[in-house]
Amino acid sequence: MHLFDLKSIAFSVLNYPVSYVELIGTLFGLISVYYASRANILTWPTGIINELFLFILFFQVQLYADMFLQVYFFIVTIYGWYNWRMNKVEKKVSFTSFRGRMMLIAAMIMGTIAFGYLFRNIHTLLPAYFATAASYPFADSFIMVSSILATILLARKKIENWVLWIIGDVVCVVLYFKKQVYFLSLEYLVFLGLASYGLYHWNQKLKHG
């Protein structure tokens, strides 16, 4: 067994074995979200480590939408890191327009349905790569789509990103618990608190310029 195998155990909590891949992915996820809530640029490099380890974890628990989401996260992380570094004048926190919010809602609904059907059938479309059927493909796809949109908003410092993270985190807590990835489920409960703090903190930044 090696570091990236879910059977490679770091420690156990209440008889639940925590693998190295889950532990590392979880810790760096917490660090990344904390920095994001503070509008700190370190959210991006710490996010890269989180994405690598969760990509591996989600493949092993058949949450394929979440797995592909990490690839997207990596691309947007590079964009966000570059975007935040290259702004000579710090980009201010702002709201999305009403039209933009309606487009976000439409994209979430259509994206969840489209990707849900795709991942529900991915084991028949690509049996050489996905021998096992996807678990909870529509809930998993909802997480993927809402996270994609939230990351775009985060990179642009739009305050609505935290609303999407809060909704997505609630779904994650339930889904990962049902998949018996308990440590990750607990992490997303913490993420829920951090996202709520992020929404509050960014609102305060907006009020005080």
PyMOL commands that place a pseudoatom at each C-alpha (Angstrom):
pseudoatom trace, name=CA, resn=MET, resi=1, chain=A, elem=C, hetatm=0, pos=[0.000, 0.000, 0.000]
pseudoatom trace, name=CA, resn=HIS, resi=2, chain=A, elem=C, hetatm=0, pos=[1.134, 3.562, -0.699]
pseudoatom trace, name=CA, resn=LEU, resi=3, chain=A, elem=C, hetatm=0, pos=[0.302, 7.119, 0.317]
pseudoatom trace, name=CA, resn=PHE, resi=4, chain=A, elem=C, hetatm=0, pos=[-2.463, 7.502, -2.278]
pseudoatom trace, name=CA, resn=ASP, resi=5, chain=A, elem=C, hetatm=0, pos=[-4.333, 4.322, -1.339]
pseudoatom trace, name=CA, resn=LEU, resi=6, chain=A, elem=C, hetatm=0, pos=[-7.412, 4.689, 0.878]
pseudoatom trace, name=CA, resn=LYS, resi=7, chain=A, elem=C, hetatm=0, pos=[-6.257, 1.552, 2.696]
pseudoatom trace, name=CA, resn=SER, resi=8, chain=A, elem=C, hetatm=0, pos=[-3.089, 3.312, 3.826]
pseudoatom trace, name=CA, resn=ILE, resi=9, chain=A, elem=C, hetatm=0, pos=[-4.227, 4.507, 7.256]
pseudoatom trace, name=CA, resn=ALA, resi=10, chain=A, elem=C, hetatm=0, pos=[-2.782, 7.464, 9.165]
pseudoatom trace, name=CA, resn=PHE, resi=11, chain=A, elem=C, hetatm=0, pos=[-4.840, 6.934, 12.345]
pseudoatom trace, name=CA, resn=SER, resi=12, chain=A, elem=C, hetatm=0, pos=[-8.286, 5.933, 13.568]
pseudoatom trace, name=CA, resn=VAL, resi=13, chain=A, elem=C, hetatm=0, pos=[-10.938, 8.066, 15.271]
pseudoatom trace, name=CA, resn=LEU, resi=14, chain=A, elem=C, hetatm=0, pos=[-13.772, 6.238, 17.057]
pseudoatom trace, name=CA, resn=ASN, resi=15, chain=A, elem=C, hetatm=0, pos=[-12.924, 3.106, 15.022]
pseudoatom trace, name=CA, resn=TYR, resi=16, chain=A, elem=C, hetatm=0, pos=[-13.016, 5.084, 11.763]
pseudoatom trace, name=CA, resn=PRO, resi=17, chain=A, elem=C, hetatm=0, pos=[-9.736, 4.660, 9.836]
pseudoatom trace, name=CA, resn=VAL, resi=18, chain=A, elem=C, hetatm=0, pos=[-8.506, 7.957, 8.374]
pseudoatom trace, name=CA, resn=SER, resi=19, chain=A, elem=C, hetatm=0, pos=[-6.332, 7.401, 5.302]
pseudoatom trace, name=CA, resn=TYR, resi=20, chain=A, elem=C, hetatm=0, pos=[-3.355, 9.584, 4.459]
pseudoatom trace, name=CA, resn=VAL, resi=21, chain=A, elem=C, hetatm=0, pos=[-5.005, 10.741, 1.247]
pseudoatom trace, name=CA, resn=GLU, resi=22, chain=A, elem=C, hetatm=0, pos=[-8.167, 11.806, 3.115]
pseudoatom trace, name=CA, resn=LEU, resi=23, chain=A, elem=C, hetatm=0, pos=[-6.147, 13.439, 5.901]
pseudoatom trace, name=CA, resn=ILE, resi=24, chain=A, elem=C, hetatm=0, pos=[-3.879, 15.491, 3.634]
pseudoatom trace, name=CA, resn=GLY, resi=25, chain=A, elem=C, hetatm=0, pos=[-6.715, 16.504, 1.317]
pseudoatom trace, name=CA, resn=THR, resi=26, chain=A, elem=C, hetatm=0, pos=[-8.848, 17.508, 4.301]
pseudoatom trace, name=CA, resn=LEU, resi=27, chain=A, elem=C, hetatm=0, pos=[-6.184, 19.544, 6.094]
pseudoatom trace, name=CA, resn=PHE, resi=28, chain=A, elem=C, hetatm=0, pos=[-5.162, 21.532, 3.043]
pseudoatom trace, name=CA, resn=GLY, resi=29, chain=A, elem=C, hetatm=0, pos=[-8.808, 22.060, 2.152]
pseudoatom trace, name=CA, resn=LEU, resi=30, chain=A, elem=C, hetatm=0, pos=[-9.384, 23.640, 5.552]
pseudoatom trace, name=CA, resn=ILE, resi=31, chain=A, elem=C, hetatm=0, pos=[-6.307, 25.833, 5.203]
pseudoatom trace, name=CA, resn=SER, resi=32, chain=A, elem=C, hetatm=0, pos=[-7.337, 26.929, 1.704]
pseudoatom trace, name=CA, resn=VAL, resi=33, chain=A, elem=C, hetatm=0, pos=[-10.909, 27.818, 2.699]
pseudoatom trace, name=CA, resn=TYR, resi=34, chain=A, elem=C, hetatm=0, pos=[-9.673, 29.726, 5.754]
pseudoatom trace, name=CA, resn=TYR, resi=35, chain=A, elem=C, hetatm=0, pos=[-7.394, 31.839, 3.556]
pseudoatom trace, name=CA, resn=ALA, resi=36, chain=A, elem=C, hetatm=0, pos=[-10.256, 32.359, 1.080]
pseudoatom trace, name=CA, resn=SER, resi=37, chain=A, elem=C, hetatm=0, pos=[-12.502, 33.608, 3.882]
pseudoatom trace, name=CA, resn=ARG, resi=38, chain=A, elem=C, hetatm=0, pos=[-9.804, 36.181, 4.676]
pseudoatom trace, name=CA, resn=ALA, resi=39, chain=A, elem=C, hetatm=0, pos=[-9.438, 37.126, 0.988]
pseudoatom trace, name=CA, resn=ASN, resi=40, chain=A, elem=C, hetatm=0, pos=[-5.791, 35.984, 1.297]
pseudoatom trace, name=CA, resn=ILE, resi=41, chain=A, elem=C, hetatm=0, pos=[-3.863, 34.908, -1.813]
pseudoatom trace, name=CA, resn=LEU, resi=42, chain=A, elem=C, hetatm=0, pos=[-2.510, 31.811, -0.025]
pseudoatom trace, name=CA, resn=THR, resi=43, chain=A, elem=C, hetatm=0, pos=[-5.903, 30.194, -0.667]
pseudoatom trace, name=CA, resn=TRP, resi=44, chain=A, elem=C, hetatm=0, pos=[-4.652, 29.287, -4.161]
pseudoatom trace, name=CA, resn=PRO, resi=45, chain=A, elem=C, hetatm=0, pos=[-1.370, 27.364, -3.543]
pseudoatom trace, name=CA, resn=THR, resi=46, chain=A, elem=C, hetatm=0, pos=[-2.827, 25.480, -0.587]
pseudoatom trace, name=CA, resn=GLY, resi=47, chain=A, elem=C, hetatm=0, pos=[-5.848, 24.687, -2.758]
pseudoatom trace, name=CA, resn=ILE, resi=48, chain=A, elem=C, hetatm=0, pos=[-3.641, 22.918, -5.315]
pseudoatom trace, name=CA, resn=ILE, resi=49, chain=A, elem=C, hetatm=0, pos=[-2.512, 20.346, -2.731]
pseudoatom trace, name=CA, resn=ASN, resi=50, chain=A, elem=C, hetatm=0, pos=[-6.110, 19.829, -1.632]
pseudoatom trace, name=CA, resn=GLU, resi=51, chain=A, elem=C, hetatm=0, pos=[-7.219, 19.251, -5.231]
pseudoatom trace, name=CA, resn=LEU, resi=52, chain=A, elem=C, hetatm=0, pos=[-4.530, 16.657, -5.950]
pseudoatom trace, name=CA, resn=PHE, resi=53, chain=A, elem=C, hetatm=0, pos=[-5.381, 14.461, -2.983]
pseudoatom trace, name=CA, resn=LEU, resi=54, chain=A, elem=C, hetatm=0, pos=[-9.155, 14.763, -3.345]
pseudoatom trace, name=CA, resn=PHE, resi=55, chain=A, elem=C, hetatm=0, pos=[-8.923, 13.810, -7.036]
pseudoatom trace, name=CA, resn=ILE, resi=56, chain=A, elem=C, hetatm=0, pos=[-7.374, 10.526, -5.945]
pseudoatom trace, name=CA, resn=LEU, resi=57, chain=A, elem=C, hetatm=0, pos=[-9.833, 10.016, -3.082]
pseudoatom trace, name=CA, resn=PHE, resi=58, chain=A, elem=C, hetatm=0, pos=[-12.978, 10.621, -5.133]
pseudoatom trace, name=CA, resn=PHE, resi=59, chain=A, elem=C, hetatm=0, pos=[-11.897, 8.172, -7.829]
pseudoatom trace, name=CA, resn=GLN, resi=60, chain=A, elem=C, hetatm=0, pos=[-11.605, 5.466, -5.203]
pseudoatom trace, name=CA, resn=VAL, resi=61, chain=A, elem=C, hetatm=0, pos=[-15.072, 6.106, -3.759]
pseudoatom trace, name=CA, resn=GLN, resi=62, chain=A, elem=C, hetatm=0, pos=[-16.775, 6.391, -7.201]
pseudoatom trace, name=CA, resn=LEU, resi=63, chain=A, elem=C, hetatm=0, pos=[-17.745, 10.063, -6.854]
pseudoatom trace, name=CA, resn=TYR, resi=64, chain=A, elem=C, hetatm=0, pos=[-16.661, 10.788, -10.416]
pseudoatom trace, name=CA, resn=ALA, resi=65, chain=A, elem=C, hetatm=0, pos=[-18.218, 14.239, -10.756]
pseudoatom trace, name=CA, resn=ASP, resi=66, chain=A, elem=C, hetatm=0, pos=[-16.295, 15.333, -7.671]
pseudoatom trace, name=CA, resn=MET, resi=67, chain=A, elem=C, hetatm=0, pos=[-13.166, 13.769, -9.180]
pseudoatom trace, name=CA, resn=PHE, resi=68, chain=A, elem=C, hetatm=0, pos=[-13.466, 15.755, -12.410]
pseudoatom trace, name=CA, resn=LEU, resi=69, chain=A, elem=C, hetatm=0, pos=[-14.308, 18.821, -10.338]
pseudoatom trace, name=CA, resn=GLN, resi=70, chain=A, elem=C, hetatm=0, pos=[-10.782, 18.751, -8.904]
pseudoatom trace, name=CA, resn=VAL, resi=71, chain=A, elem=C, hetatm=0, pos=[-9.349, 19.097, -12.432]
pseudoatom trace, name=CA, resn=TYR, resi=72, chain=A, elem=C, hetatm=0, pos=[-11.503, 22.164, -12.961]
pseudoatom trace, name=CA, resn=PHE, resi=73, chain=A, elem=C, hetatm=0, pos=[-10.513, 23.495, -9.534]
pseudoatom trace, name=CA, resn=PHE, resi=74, chain=A, elem=C, hetatm=0, pos=[-6.857, 23.168, -10.490]
pseudoatom trace, name=CA, resn=ILE, resi=75, chain=A, elem=C, hetatm=0, pos=[-7.354, 25.201, -13.686]
pseudoatom trace, name=CA, resn=VAL, resi=76, chain=A, elem=C, hetatm=0, pos=[-9.354, 27.906, -11.911]
pseudoatom trace, name=CA, resn=THR, resi=77, chain=A, elem=C, hetatm=0, pos=[-6.867, 27.938, -9.037]
pseudoatom trace, name=CA, resn=ILE, resi=78, chain=A, elem=C, hetatm=0, pos=[-4.098, 28.865, -11.471]
pseudoatom trace, name=CA, resn=TYR, resi=79, chain=A, elem=C, hetatm=0, pos=[-6.371, 31.551, -12.961]
pseudoatom trace, name=CA, resn=GLY, resi=80, chain=A, elem=C, hetatm=0, pos=[-7.380, 32.897, -9.546]
pseudoatom trace, name=CA, resn=TRP, resi=81, chain=A, elem=C, hetatm=0, pos=[-3.797, 32.938, -8.296]
pseudoatom trace, name=CA, resn=TYR, resi=82, chain=A, elem=C, hetatm=0, pos=[-2.675, 34.834, -11.400]
pseudoatom trace, name=CA, resn=ASN, resi=83, chain=A, elem=C, hetatm=0, pos=[-5.673, 37.183, -11.279]
pseudoatom trace, name=CA, resn=TRP, resi=84, chain=A, elem=C, hetatm=0, pos=[-5.086, 38.141, -7.656]
pseudoatom trace, name=CA, resn=ARG, resi=85, chain=A, elem=C, hetatm=0, pos=[-1.324, 38.570, -8.128]
pseudoatom trace, name=CA, resn=MET, resi=86, chain=A, elem=C, hetatm=0, pos=[-1.522, 40.673, -11.290]
pseudoatom trace, name=CA, resn=ASN, resi=87, chain=A, elem=C, hetatm=0, pos=[-4.033, 43.235, -10.029]
pseudoatom trace, name=CA, resn=LYS, resi=88, chain=A, elem=C, hetatm=0, pos=[-1.852, 46.255, -9.188]
pseudoatom trace, name=CA, resn=VAL, resi=89, chain=A, elem=C, hetatm=0, pos=[-4.787, 47.746, -7.313]
pseudoatom trace, name=CA, resn=GLU, resi=90, chain=A, elem=C, hetatm=0, pos=[-6.483, 45.148, -5.133]
pseudoatom trace, name=CA, resn=LYS, resi=91, chain=A, elem=C, hetatm=0, pos=[-9.727, 43.982, -6.724]
pseudoatom trace, name=CA, resn=LYS, resi=92, chain=A, elem=C, hetatm=0, pos=[-12.633, 45.017, -4.504]
pseudoatom trace, name=CA, resn=VAL, resi=93, chain=A, elem=C, hetatm=0, pos=[-15.328, 42.711, -3.190]
pseudoatom trace, name=CA, resn=SER, resi=94, chain=A, elem=C, hetatm=0, pos=[-18.596, 43.305, -5.076]
pseudoatom trace, name=CA, resn=PHE, resi=95, chain=A, elem=C, hetatm=0, pos=[-22.071, 41.894, -5.752]
pseudoatom trace, name=CA, resn=THR, resi=96, chain=A, elem=C, hetatm=0, pos=[-23.213, 40.084, -8.893]
pseudoatom trace, name=CA, resn=SER, resi=97, chain=A, elem=C, hetatm=0, pos=[-25.937, 41.821, -10.894]
pseudoatom trace, name=CA, resn=PHE, resi=98, chain=A, elem=C, hetatm=0, pos=[-29.534, 40.563, -10.810]
pseudoatom trace, name=CA, resn=ARG, resi=99, chain=A, elem=C, hetatm=0, pos=[-29.151, 39.246, -14.367]
pseudoatom trace, name=CA, resn=GLY, resi=100, chain=A, elem=C, hetatm=0, pos=[-25.970, 37.485, -13.325]
pseudoatom trace, name=CA, resn=ARG, resi=101, chain=A, elem=C, hetatm=0, pos=[-27.756, 35.811, -10.419]
pseudoatom trace, name=CA, resn=MET, resi=102, chain=A, elem=C, hetatm=0, pos=[-30.531, 34.540, -12.694]
pseudoatom trace, name=CA, resn=MET, resi=103, chain=A, elem=C, hetatm=0, pos=[-27.911, 33.121, -15.046]
pseudoatom trace, name=CA, resn=LEU, resi=104, chain=A, elem=C, hetatm=0, pos=[-26.205, 31.384, -12.114]
pseudoatom trace, name=CA, resn=ILE, resi=105, chain=A, elem=C, hetatm=0, pos=[-29.472, 29.717, -11.049]
pseudoatom trace, name=CA, resn=ALA, resi=106, chain=A, elem=C, hetatm=0, pos=[-30.199, 28.570, -14.613]
pseudoatom trace, name=CA, resn=ALA, resi=107, chain=A, elem=C, hetatm=0, pos=[-26.666, 27.240, -15.013]
pseudoatom trace, name=CA, resn=MET, resi=108, chain=A, elem=C, hetatm=0, pos=[-26.921, 25.295, -11.736]
pseudoatom trace, name=CA, resn=ILE, resi=109, chain=A, elem=C, hetatm=0, pos=[-30.200, 23.614, -12.739]
pseudoatom trace, name=CA, resn=MET, resi=110, chain=A, elem=C, hetatm=0, pos=[-29.217, 22.752, -16.306]
pseudoatom trace, name=CA, resn=GLY, resi=111, chain=A, elem=C, hetatm=0, pos=[-25.686, 21.753, -15.363]
pseudoatom trace, name=CA, resn=THR, resi=112, chain=A, elem=C, hetatm=0, pos=[-26.854, 19.425, -12.587]
pseudoatom trace, name=CA, resn=ILE, resi=113, chain=A, elem=C, hetatm=0, pos=[-29.307, 17.655, -14.895]
pseudoatom trace, name=CA, resn=ALA, resi=114, chain=A, elem=C, hetatm=0, pos=[-26.881, 17.338, -17.816]
pseudoatom trace, name=CA, resn=PHE, resi=115, chain=A, elem=C, hetatm=0, pos=[-23.915, 16.128, -15.770]
pseudoatom trace, name=CA, resn=GLY, resi=116, chain=A, elem=C, hetatm=0, pos=[-26.137, 13.938, -13.611]
pseudoatom trace, name=CA, resn=TYR, resi=117, chain=A, elem=C, hetatm=0, pos=[-27.225, 11.940, -16.665]
pseudoatom trace, name=CA, resn=LEU, resi=118, chain=A, elem=C, hetatm=0, pos=[-23.649, 11.833, -17.950]
pseudoatom trace, name=CA, resn=PHE, resi=119, chain=A, elem=C, hetatm=0, pos=[-22.172, 10.454, -14.746]
pseudoatom trace, name=CA, resn=ARG, resi=120, chain=A, elem=C, hetatm=0, pos=[-25.084, 8.071, -14.200]
pseudoatom trace, name=CA, resn=ASN, resi=121, chain=A, elem=C, hetatm=0, pos=[-24.077, 6.392, -17.459]
pseudoatom trace, name=CA, resn=ILE, resi=122, chain=A, elem=C, hetatm=0, pos=[-20.327, 6.922, -17.445]
pseudoatom trace, name=CA, resn=HIS, resi=123, chain=A, elem=C, hetatm=0, pos=[-19.568, 3.296, -16.545]
pseudoatom trace, name=CA, resn=THR, resi=124, chain=A, elem=C, hetatm=0, pos=[-21.342, 2.172, -19.739]
pseudoatom trace, name=CA, resn=LEU, resi=125, chain=A, elem=C, hetatm=0, pos=[-19.829, 4.935, -21.874]
pseudoatom trace, name=CA, resn=LEU, resi=126, chain=A, elem=C, hetatm=0, pos=[-16.247, 4.433, -20.647]
pseudoatom trace, name=CA, resn=PRO, resi=127, chain=A, elem=C, hetatm=0, pos=[-16.121, 0.973, -19.059]
pseudoatom trace, name=CA, resn=ALA, resi=128, chain=A, elem=C, hetatm=0, pos=[-12.345, 0.718, -19.467]
pseudoatom trace, name=CA, resn=TYR, resi=129, chain=A, elem=C, hetatm=0, pos=[-11.847, 3.639, -17.072]
pseudoatom trace, name=CA, resn=PHE, resi=130, chain=A, elem=C, hetatm=0, pos=[-14.917, 3.418, -14.843]
pseudoatom trace, name=CA, resn=ALA, resi=131, chain=A, elem=C, hetatm=0, pos=[-15.670, -0.185, -13.962]
pseudoatom trace, name=CA, resn=THR, resi=132, chain=A, elem=C, hetatm=0, pos=[-18.090, 0.754, -11.170]
pseudoatom trace, name=CA, resn=ALA, resi=133, chain=A, elem=C, hetatm=0, pos=[-21.251, 2.818, -11.570]
pseudoatom trace, name=CA, resn=ALA, resi=134, chain=A, elem=C, hetatm=0, pos=[-21.211, 6.329, -10.105]
pseudoatom trace, name=CA, resn=SER, resi=135, chain=A, elem=C, hetatm=0, pos=[-22.701, 6.887, -6.666]
pseudoatom trace, name=CA, resn=TYR, resi=136, chain=A, elem=C, hetatm=0, pos=[-25.434, 9.535, -6.299]
pseudoatom trace, name=CA, resn=PRO, resi=137, chain=A, elem=C, hetatm=0, pos=[-24.651, 11.071, -9.721]
pseudoatom trace, name=CA, resn=PHE, resi=138, chain=A, elem=C, hetatm=0, pos=[-27.142, 13.948, -9.499]
pseudoatom trace, name=CA, resn=ALA, resi=139, chain=A, elem=C, hetatm=0, pos=[-26.195, 15.060, -5.990]
pseudoatom trace, name=CA, resn=ASP, resi=140, chain=A, elem=C, hetatm=0, pos=[-22.552, 14.707, -6.959]
pseudoatom trace, name=CA, resn=SER, resi=141, chain=A, elem=C, hetatm=0, pos=[-23.154, 16.734, -10.126]
pseudoatom trace, name=CA, resn=PHE, resi=142, chain=A, elem=C, hetatm=0, pos=[-24.926, 19.453, -8.144]
pseudoatom trace, name=CA, resn=ILE, resi=143, chain=A, elem=C, hetatm=0, pos=[-21.826, 19.741, -5.960]
pseudoatom trace, name=CA, resn=MET, resi=144, chain=A, elem=C, hetatm=0, pos=[-19.631, 19.919, -9.043]
pseudoatom trace, name=CA, resn=VAL, resi=145, chain=A, elem=C, hetatm=0, pos=[-21.686, 22.599, -10.819]
pseudoatom trace, name=CA, resn=SER, resi=146, chain=A, elem=C, hetatm=0, pos=[-22.226, 24.796, -7.755]
pseudoatom trace, name=CA, resn=SER, resi=147, chain=A, elem=C, hetatm=0, pos=[-18.522, 24.554, -6.900]
pseudoatom trace, name=CA, resn=ILE, resi=148, chain=A, elem=C, hetatm=0, pos=[-17.490, 25.496, -10.432]
pseudoatom trace, name=CA, resn=LEU, resi=149, chain=A, elem=C, hetatm=0, pos=[-19.672, 28.593, -10.316]
pseudoatom trace, name=CA, resn=ALA, resi=150, chain=A, elem=C, hetatm=0, pos=[-18.570, 29.463, -6.777]
pseudoatom trace, name=CA, resn=THR, resi=151, chain=A, elem=C, hetatm=0, pos=[-14.897, 29.253, -7.738]
pseudoatom trace, name=CA, resn=ILE, resi=152, chain=A, elem=C, hetatm=0, pos=[-15.416, 31.595, -10.699]
pseudoatom trace, name=CA, resn=LEU, resi=153, chain=A, elem=C, hetatm=0, pos=[-17.145, 34.073, -8.383]
pseudoatom trace, name=CA, resn=LEU, resi=154, chain=A, elem=C, hetatm=0, pos=[-14.365, 33.703, -5.799]
pseudoatom trace, name=CA, resn=ALA, resi=155, chain=A, elem=C, hetatm=0, pos=[-11.688, 34.438, -8.418]
pseudoatom trace, name=CA, resn=ARG, resi=156, chain=A, elem=C, hetatm=0, pos=[-13.652, 37.594, -9.357]
pseudoatom trace, name=CA, resn=LYS, resi=157, chain=A, elem=C, hetatm=0, pos=[-14.238, 38.480, -5.674]
pseudoatom trace, name=CA, resn=LYS, resi=158, chain=A, elem=C, hetatm=0, pos=[-18.030, 38.327, -6.013]
pseudoatom trace, name=CA, resn=ILE, resi=159, chain=A, elem=C, hetatm=0, pos=[-19.685, 37.968, -2.623]
pseudoatom trace, name=CA, resn=GLU, resi=160, chain=A, elem=C, hetatm=0, pos=[-22.266, 35.445, -3.873]
pseudoatom trace, name=CA, resn=ASN, resi=161, chain=A, elem=C, hetatm=0, pos=[-19.531, 32.814, -4.041]
pseudoatom trace, name=CA, resn=TRP, resi=162, chain=A, elem=C, hetatm=0, pos=[-20.081, 32.192, -0.329]
pseudoatom trace, name=CA, resn=VAL, resi=163, chain=A, elem=C, hetatm=0, pos=[-23.812, 31.581, -0.786]
pseudoatom trace, name=CA, resn=LEU, resi=164, chain=A, elem=C, hetatm=0, pos=[-23.014, 28.853, -3.322]
pseudoatom trace, name=CA, resn=TRP, resi=165, chain=A, elem=C, hetatm=0, pos=[-20.349, 27.340, -1.056]
pseudoatom trace, name=CA, resn=ILE, resi=166, chain=A, elem=C, hetatm=0, pos=[-22.805, 27.244, 1.852]
pseudoatom trace, name=CA, resn=ILE, resi=167, chain=A, elem=C, hetatm=0, pos=[-25.442, 25.416, -0.217]
pseudoatom trace, name=CA, resn=GLY, resi=168, chain=A, elem=C, hetatm=0, pos=[-22.881, 23.038, -1.679]
pseudoatom trace, name=CA, resn=ASP, resi=169, chain=A, elem=C, hetatm=0, pos=[-21.312, 22.329, 1.719]
pseudoatom trace, name=CA, resn=VAL, resi=170, chain=A, elem=C, hetatm=0, pos=[-24.677, 21.229, 3.142]
pseudoatom trace, name=CA, resn=VAL, resi=171, chain=A, elem=C, hetatm=0, pos=[-25.055, 18.701, 0.310]
pseudoatom trace, name=CA, resn=CYS, resi=172, chain=A, elem=C, hetatm=0, pos=[-21.441, 17.568, 0.756]
pseudoatom trace, name=CA, resn=VAL, resi=173, chain=A, elem=C, hetatm=0, pos=[-21.883, 16.883, 4.471]
pseudoatom trace, name=CA, resn=VAL, resi=174, chain=A, elem=C, hetatm=0, pos=[-24.821, 14.567, 3.776]
pseudoatom trace, name=CA, resn=LEU, resi=175, chain=A, elem=C, hetatm=0, pos=[-23.373, 12.881, 0.680]
pseudoatom trace, name=CA, resn=TYR, resi=176, chain=A, elem=C, hetatm=0, pos=[-19.941, 12.127, 2.124]
pseudoatom trace, name=CA, resn=PHE, resi=177, chain=A, elem=C, hetatm=0, pos=[-21.530, 10.822, 5.309]
pseudoatom trace, name=CA, resn=LYS, resi=178, chain=A, elem=C, hetatm=0, pos=[-23.682, 8.440, 3.245]
pseudoatom trace, name=CA, resn=LYS, resi=179, chain=A, elem=C, hetatm=0, pos=[-20.533, 7.337, 1.385]
pseudoatom trace, name=CA, resn=GLN, resi=180, chain=A, elem=C, hetatm=0, pos=[-18.886, 6.689, 4.767]
pseudoatom trace, name=CA, resn=VAL, resi=181, chain=A, elem=C, hetatm=0, pos=[-16.077, 9.171, 4.150]
pseudoatom trace, name=CA, resn=TYR, resi=182, chain=A, elem=C, hetatm=0, pos=[-16.710, 10.513, 7.618]
pseudoatom trace, name=CA, resn=PHE, resi=183, chain=A, elem=C, hetatm=0, pos=[-13.595, 12.612, 8.103]
pseudoatom trace, name=CA, resn=LEU, resi=184, chain=A, elem=C, hetatm=0, pos=[-14.300, 14.446, 4.840]
pseudoatom trace, name=CA, resn=SER, resi=185, chain=A, elem=C, hetatm=0, pos=[-17.939, 14.883, 5.849]
pseudoatom trace, name=CA, resn=LEU, resi=186, chain=A, elem=C, hetatm=0, pos=[-16.779, 16.468, 9.099]
pseudoatom trace, name=CA, resn=GLU, resi=187, chain=A, elem=C, hetatm=0, pos=[-14.434, 18.722, 7.141]
pseudoatom trace, name=CA, resn=TYR, resi=188, chain=A, elem=C, hetatm=0, pos=[-17.336, 20.035, 5.073]
pseudoatom trace, name=CA, resn=LEU, resi=189, chain=A, elem=C, hetatm=0, pos=[-19.238, 20.765, 8.254]
pseudoatom trace, name=CA, resn=VAL, resi=190, chain=A, elem=C, hetatm=0, pos=[-16.286, 22.963, 9.220]
pseudoatom trace, name=CA, resn=PHE, resi=191, chain=A, elem=C, hetatm=0, pos=[-16.299, 24.391, 5.670]
pseudoatom trace, name=CA, resn=LEU, resi=192, chain=A, elem=C, hetatm=0, pos=[-19.935, 25.322, 6.231]
pseudoatom trace, name=CA, resn=GLY, resi=193, chain=A, elem=C, hetatm=0, pos=[-18.904, 27.384, 9.223]
pseudoatom trace, name=CA, resn=LEU, resi=194, chain=A, elem=C, hetatm=0, pos=[-15.968, 28.939, 7.351]
pseudoatom trace, name=CA, resn=ALA, resi=195, chain=A, elem=C, hetatm=0, pos=[-18.182, 29.779, 4.373]
pseudoatom trace, name=CA, resn=SER, resi=196, chain=A, elem=C, hetatm=0, pos=[-20.664, 31.464, 6.705]
pseudoatom trace, name=CA, resn=TYR, resi=197, chain=A, elem=C, hetatm=0, pos=[-17.785, 33.422, 8.224]
pseudoatom trace, name=CA, resn=GLY, resi=198, chain=A, elem=C, hetatm=0, pos=[-16.522, 34.267, 4.730]
pseudoatom trace, name=CA, resn=LEU, resi=199, chain=A, elem=C, hetatm=0, pos=[-19.935, 35.663, 3.794]
pseudoatom trace, name=CA, resn=TYR, resi=200, chain=A, elem=C, hetatm=0, pos=[-19.965, 37.782, 6.947]
pseudoatom trace, name=CA, resn=HIS, resi=201, chain=A, elem=C, hetatm=0, pos=[-16.348, 38.955, 6.551]
pseudoatom trace, name=CA, resn=TRP, resi=202, chain=A, elem=C, hetatm=0, pos=[-16.750, 39.888, 2.868]
pseudoatom trace, name=CA, resn=ASN, resi=203, chain=A, elem=C, hetatm=0, pos=[-19.972, 41.745, 3.691]
pseudoatom trace, name=CA, resn=GLN, resi=204, chain=A, elem=C, hetatm=0, pos=[-18.024, 43.744, 6.255]
pseudoatom trace, name=CA, resn=LYS, resi=205, chain=A, elem=C, hetatm=0, pos=[-15.283, 44.492, 3.707]
pseudoatom trace, name=CA, resn=LEU, resi=206, chain=A, elem=C, hetatm=0, pos=[-17.955, 45.668, 1.279]
pseudoatom trace, name=CA, resn=LYS, resi=207, chain=A, elem=C, hetatm=0, pos=[-19.553, 47.944, 3.871]
pseudoatom trace, name=CA, resn=HIS, resi=208, chain=A, elem=C, hetatm=0, pos=[-16.262, 49.508, 4.886]
pseudoatom trace, name=CA, resn=GLY, resi=209, chain=A, elem=C, hetatm=0, pos=[-14.806, 49.793, 1.388]
for i in range(1, 209): cmd.bond("trace and resi %d" % i, "trace and resi %d" % (i + 1))
show_as sticks, trace
zoom trace
